Amino acid sequence: MSETYAFLFCLGLGIVSRFLYMGMTLLAKRTDILPVTVVLDTLTVCLVGGAFTLYIIFTGSVLAPYMFAALFSGYFLTYKLTSGTRSDRPKKKKKAEK
């Protein structure tokens, strides 16, 4: 059962990390200063990596490949769901057929 909890935690952490990254990206775009962007990206990595490391340490669970797969799957699933069509791209106009 502890493997199931570890899987669900890592999946949830992947989802949370995507939303955290989206928020940090919006904040970095608002400031538009490179050092701020680097600091926010580093902070995001430290928060997600720290949460993952603390979970492993405090639960005493064995580090397994499925944990990384669940973390990346949660991030990728959320990425695919949130990255739909972008409205800021110019749309291509279709040429009228003669």
C-alpha positions, 0 to 999 in steps of 0.5 A: 500500500505504501507504493500506491501512496508514493505513486499518488504523491509523485503524480500529484507533485508532478501536477502541482509542479506544472501549476507552480511553473506556470505561476512562476512563468507569469511572474517572470514575464511580468518583471521581464528581468533575466536574473528574476527569471533564473531565480524563479526557475531555480526556486521552482526546481528547489521546491519540487525537488525538496518536496520529493526528497522530504517525502522519501526521507520522512516516509522511509520509502525505497527510491524506485523508478516508478516514482520518477515516472509518476512525477514526470507523467503528472507534469506531462499530463498537466502540460498537455491539458493546459497547453491547448491552442494559444490565442496569442499566435496569429492565425493563418488565413486560408486562401479563397479557392477559385 
